Amino acid sequence: KVDLDGAAGGTGWRGPWRIETGAAAVRFDPAGLAYGPLSVRGGSLRVHPKHDQDRINLVRDIEGRMGLDETTMWMSYLVRPDTVGIGDVFVVPNDYVFAAVGKNWGQNFALYTSASSVRMEKGRTHLVVARFDFDEGDEAWLWIDPPLDREPKKSEAVQGLRTEIGSGSRVRIQLQGYGQGDYRLDELRLGASW
């Protein structure tokens, strides 16, 4: 196991991950997650609160700026819960919580507070995919475990909403305890295309 401090793998990032707030076990595991034919590299990130109400915020800067008007951004990551806690686990672009993608309170995947009908399953690796269309009135779309051989259609999304996402140059992983969920995350990707 490797400590989080100084972890700076991947391309398109500026600097390493850092713990902004929190009291939780956070570490990189040399074993990555597998998801069908998806090409994966390196290890995975494991987050687990030490106590029931612990919070954790991990942040990392990206090169460039996301969220400019008339642009689209895709975000995807793999997540596998060893324990599904009651609290949330989200990946948040631009630090704007209304664009949070992950699991809300309970067991269902969500765009921020709007829970979808898809449940996060213990021991299963899920592919979480979001699309953000930035303009006057931003839109966000969420797919869970979409097919990999084509770009997912908006009509196939498990959720879609209009929200204000804003522009920025960092990404945050947020975990709220309540049930001490134990999650592994891998292959966090941001880009202008599917």
Phi, psi and chi 1 to 4 in degrees:
 res  aa     phi    psi   chi1   chi2   chi3   chi4
   1 LYS       -  144.1  -54.5  -80.4 -169.9  -81.4
   2 VAL  -120.0  135.3  179.5      -      -      -
   3 ASP   -65.0  154.9  -72.0  -23.9      -      -
   4 LEU   -67.5  -38.6  176.7   72.1      -      -
   5 ASP   -52.1  124.8  -64.2  -23.2      -      -
   6 GLY    83.9   -0.8      -      -      -      -
   7 ALA   -69.2  120.5      -      -      -      -
   8 ALA  -140.6   36.5      -      -      -      -
   9 GLY   -75.0  167.6      -      -      -      -
  10 GLY    92.4  166.7      -      -      -      -
  11 THR  -111.3  154.9   58.2      -      -      -
  12 GLY    87.0    0.9      -      -      -      -
  13 TRP  -101.5  155.6  -58.8   97.1      -      -
  14 ARG  -120.6  102.2 -166.1  174.9   64.3 -137.5
  15 GLY    86.7  175.5      -      -      -      -
  16 PRO   -86.7  169.8   32.2  -35.9      -      -
  17 TRP   -64.9  149.9  -75.7   99.7      -      -
  18 ARG  -143.5  149.9   58.5 -164.8 -178.2  -82.1
  19 ILE   -86.7  116.2  -61.1  174.2      -      -
  20 GLU   -84.1  -48.1 -170.4  174.5   69.6      -
  21 THR  -145.4  160.3   60.0      -      -      -
  22 GLY   128.0  159.8      -      -      -      -
  23 ALA  -133.7   81.7      -      -      -      -
  24 ALA  -146.8  159.5      -      -      -      -
  25 ALA   -76.9  118.8      -      -      -      -
  26 VAL  -130.3  125.8  178.6      -      -      -
  27 ARG  -157.9  160.0   64.4  178.5 -176.4 -101.4
  28 PHE   -93.5  134.9  -81.7  105.2      -      -
  29 ASP  -105.7  133.5 -169.6  -48.3      -      -
  30 PRO   -62.9  -20.8   -2.6    3.1      -      -
  31 ALA   -84.6  127.2      -      -      -      -
  32 GLY   -89.3  173.6      -      -      -      -
  33 LEU   -93.3  150.0  -61.8  177.0      -      -
  34 ALA  -112.7  142.9      -      -      -      -
  35 TYR  -146.1   95.7 -173.4   83.1      -      -
  36 GLY    48.7 -135.0      -      -      -      -
  37 PRO   -84.6    5.3   31.3  -35.3      -      -
  38 LEU   -62.5  129.3 -176.2   67.2      -      -
  39 SER   -76.4  123.1  175.9      -      -      -
  40 VAL  -123.9  153.5  -62.1      -      -      -
  41 ARG  -138.3  149.4  -64.9 -175.3  -17.1 -174.0
  42 GLY    72.6 -163.9      -      -      -      -
  43 GLY   -95.1 -164.7      -      -      -      -
  44 SER  -128.7  161.7   57.0      -      -      -
  45 LEU   -99.1  131.1  173.7   70.7      -      -
  46 ARG  -115.7  126.7 -177.8  170.7  178.3 -129.8
  47 VAL  -123.3  134.0  -68.4      -      -      -
  48 HIS  -154.8  119.4  174.8   70.7      -      -
  49 PRO   -67.3  141.8   21.6  -28.4      -      -
  50 LYS   -77.2  -29.3  -65.3  178.3 -178.4  176.5
  51 HIS  -131.5  162.3  -52.9  -72.1      -      -
  52 ASP   -57.7  -35.3 -166.7   47.4      -      -
  53 GLN  -110.1   18.5  -64.5 -174.2   26.3      -
  54 ASP   -65.9  149.9  -72.7  -12.7      -      -
  55 ARG  -123.6  151.4  -65.7 -178.0   63.7  103.0
  56 ILE  -141.2  138.2 -173.7   78.1      -      -
  57 ASN  -129.9  117.8  -75.8  -57.3      -      -
  58 LEU  -108.9  136.7  -50.9  172.2      -      -
  59 VAL  -130.6  151.7  -66.2      -      -      -
  60 ARG  -150.0  136.9 -168.7  163.3 -175.1 -161.4
  61 ASP   -83.2  149.4  -63.5  -38.5      -      -
  62 ILE  -111.1  159.4   64.7  166.0      -      -
  63 GLU   -76.5  137.3  -67.1  177.3   -4.1      -
  64 GLY    83.1 -163.6      -      -      -      -
  65 ARG  -136.2  136.9 -167.3  156.9 -170.4   83.4
  66 MET  -111.0  158.3   61.3  180.0  125.1      -
  67 GLY    93.8   15.0      -      -      -      -
  68 LEU   -75.2  145.4  -58.0  176.6      -      -
  69 ASP   -55.0  147.2  -80.3   -7.7      -      -
  70 GLU    63.2   31.9  -61.3 -178.8   17.4      -
  71 THR  -126.8  162.5   63.7      -      -      -
  72 THR  -122.7  141.4  -66.8      -      -      -
  73 MET  -129.5  132.5 -179.4 -176.9   75.2      -
  74 TRP  -102.9  141.6  -71.2   86.0      -      -
  75 MET  -134.4  135.5 -179.4  175.3   76.6      -
  76 SER  -145.0  155.6   64.5      -      -      -
  77 TYR  -161.0  160.2   62.6   93.2      -      -
  78 LEU   -99.0  142.3  -62.0  175.2      -      -
  79 VAL  -140.1  136.0   61.0      -      -      -
  80 ARG  -133.1  115.7 -171.3 -172.1   82.9 -163.1
  81 PRO   -86.2  129.3   29.2  -31.0      -      -
  82 ASP   -85.8  -26.5  -68.1  -33.9      -      -
  83 THR  -141.8  131.5  -57.1      -      -      -
  84 VAL   -94.8  111.0  179.5      -      -      -
  85 GLY   -84.1  170.3      -      -      -      -
  86 ILE   -73.1  -36.4  -62.9  168.0      -      -
  87 GLY   -71.3 -179.8      -      -      -      -
  88 ASP   -91.1  156.6   61.9   63.3      -      -
  89 VAL  -139.5  117.5   57.7      -      -      -
  90 PHE  -133.2  154.4  -77.8  123.4      -      -
  91 VAL  -111.9  128.4  177.4      -      -      -
  92 VAL  -122.5  111.1 -174.0      -      -      -
  93 PRO   -77.2  145.2   27.3  -31.0      -      -
  94 ASN    62.4   13.1  -59.8  -10.1      -      -
  95 ASP    62.0   15.8 -104.4   -8.3      -      -
  96 TYR  -101.0  107.2 -158.0   79.7      -      -
  97 VAL   -59.2  -26.0   72.6      -      -      -
  98 PHE   -68.3  -11.6  -64.8  115.9      -      -
  99 ALA  -102.6   12.5      -      -      -      -
 100 ALA   -64.9  135.3      -      -      -      -
 101 VAL  -124.4  122.1  176.7      -      -      -
 102 GLY   164.3 -127.6      -      -      -      -
 103 LYS  -123.2  126.2 -175.5 -169.3   77.5   64.8
 104 ASN   -85.7 -171.8 -163.8    2.5      -      -
 105 TRP   -54.6  135.2  -65.0   89.7      -      -
 106 GLY   100.0 -147.2      -      -      -      -
 107 GLN  -122.7    5.6  -66.0 -172.3  -30.6      -
 108 ASN   -98.8  142.9  -69.3   28.0      -      -
 109 PHE   -63.8  154.8  -75.3   99.1      -      -
 110 ALA  -156.7  154.9      -      -      -      -
 111 LEU   -97.5  105.4  -77.5  169.4      -      -
 112 TYR    53.0 -115.2 -175.2   48.0      -      -
 113 THR   -93.7   -4.4   58.9      -      -      -
 114 SER   -91.0   98.1  -59.3      -      -      -
 115 ALA   -71.0  139.2      -      -      -      -
 116 SER   -86.9 -175.8   75.1      -      -      -
 117 SER   -92.9    2.2   60.1      -      -      -
 118 VAL   -97.3  126.1 -179.5      -      -      -
 119 ARG   -92.4  143.5  -67.9  174.0   64.0   92.5
 120 MET   -78.3  129.0 -179.8 -179.8  -81.9      -
 121 GLU  -107.1  129.3  -63.5  178.5   29.3      -
 122 LYS   -57.5  131.8  176.9 -178.4  174.9 -179.3
 123 GLY    80.3   -2.5      -      -      -      -
 124 ARG  -105.8  135.7  177.5  178.1  172.4 -174.6
 125 THR   -85.5  123.6  -61.0      -      -      -
 126 HIS  -109.1  144.1  -65.9  -82.7      -      -
 127 LEU   -98.9  119.0  172.5   60.6      -      -
 128 VAL  -105.0  124.2  178.7      -      -      -
 129 VAL  -127.8  133.3  176.5      -      -      -
 130 ALA  -131.3  147.7      -      -      -      -
 131 ARG  -124.3  133.9  174.3 -178.5  168.4  153.9
 132 PHE  -120.9  123.7  -57.8   96.8      -      -
 133 ASP  -107.0  116.9  -67.0  -38.8      -      -
 134 PHE   -98.6  130.4  -59.5  102.7      -      -
 135 ASP  -171.7 -160.0 -146.0  -24.7      -      -
 136 GLU   -74.4   99.0  -65.7  178.8   19.3      -
 137 GLY    92.1   89.7      -      -      -      -
 138 ASP   -73.0  153.9  -57.7  -29.9      -      -
 139 GLU  -123.7  145.5  -68.4 -176.8  -26.0      -
 140 ALA  -129.8  142.8      -      -      -      -
 141 TRP  -132.2  145.0  -56.6   88.8      -      -
 142 LEU  -130.3  132.7  173.6   66.0      -      -
 143 TRP  -126.4  142.3  -64.0  -94.7      -      -
 144 ILE  -118.5  123.5  -54.3  -60.4      -      -
 145 ASP    55.7   49.6  -57.6  -35.9      -      -
 146 PRO   -73.0  162.1   31.4  -37.0      -      -
 147 PRO   -63.0  147.6    4.1   -5.5      -      -
 148 LEU   -92.1   -9.5  -64.1  174.5      -      -
 149 ASP   -87.2   -0.2   60.5  -15.8      -      -
 150 ARG  -160.2  161.8   62.5  176.1  172.0   78.7
 151 GLU   -68.8  130.1 -178.2  177.0  -52.3      -
 152 PRO   -67.4  146.0   13.9  -17.2      -      -
 153 LYS   -89.5  148.7  -61.1  175.1 -176.7  173.9
 154 LYS   -59.1  -33.1  -70.2 -179.1 -179.6  179.2
 155 SER   -67.3  -16.4   61.2      -      -      -
 156 GLU   -96.9   -2.7  -60.1  167.5  -28.5      -
 157 ALA   -65.7  146.4      -      -      -      -
 158 VAL   -81.7  -15.0  -61.7      -      -      -
 159 GLN  -158.5  151.9  -94.7 -173.8  -47.1      -
 160 GLY  -150.0  143.9      -      -      -      -
 161 LEU  -155.4  156.8   60.0   84.1      -      -
 162 ARG   -97.8  130.7  -69.5 -175.3   66.0   82.1
 163 THR  -155.9  168.4 -174.2      -      -      -
 164 GLU   -98.4  116.3 -177.8   59.9   39.4      -
 165 ILE   -99.8  -38.0  -60.6  168.4      -      -
 166 GLY    80.6  171.3      -      -      -      -
 167 SER  -108.3  156.4   65.3      -      -      -
 168 GLY  -176.8 -174.1      -      -      -      -
 169 SER  -140.3   33.3   58.3      -      -      -
 170 ARG  -150.4  164.1   70.4 -176.8 -150.3  157.2
 171 VAL  -126.9  144.2  174.6      -      -      -
 172 ARG  -125.5  137.2  176.1  165.9   44.7  101.0
 173 ILE  -103.2  124.8  -64.0  173.6      -      -
 174 GLN  -121.9  129.4  169.6 -175.4  -50.7      -
 175 LEU  -128.7  129.6  172.7   71.3      -      -
 176 GLN  -113.2  128.7  173.2   74.5   36.9      -
 177 GLY   -57.7 -112.1      -      -      -      -
 178 TYR    53.1   80.1  -62.5  107.7      -      -
 179 GLY   109.6   -4.1      -      -      -      -
 180 GLN    50.0   54.7  -62.7 -175.5   39.0      -
 181 GLY   -60.0  147.3      -      -      -      -
 182 ASP  -123.7  110.6 -171.4   -9.8      -      -
 183 TYR  -126.1  142.1  -55.1   95.6      -      -
 184 ARG  -113.3  134.0  -73.0  179.3   57.6 -163.7
 185 LEU  -123.5  145.9  -64.1  100.7      -      -
 186 ASP  -153.0  159.1 -162.1   -1.8      -      -
 187 GLU    55.0   46.5  -66.9  -60.6  -42.7      -
 188 LEU   -70.0  119.6  173.5   57.4      -      -
 189 ARG  -128.4  138.8  -60.1  176.4 -175.4 -167.9
 190 LEU  -128.5  138.0  -61.6  166.0      -      -
 191 GLY  -169.8  169.1      -      -      -      -
 192 ALA   -84.0   -9.0      -      -      -      -
 193 SER  -141.2  162.3   65.9      -      -      -
 194 TRP   -63.2      -  163.6 -106.8      -      -
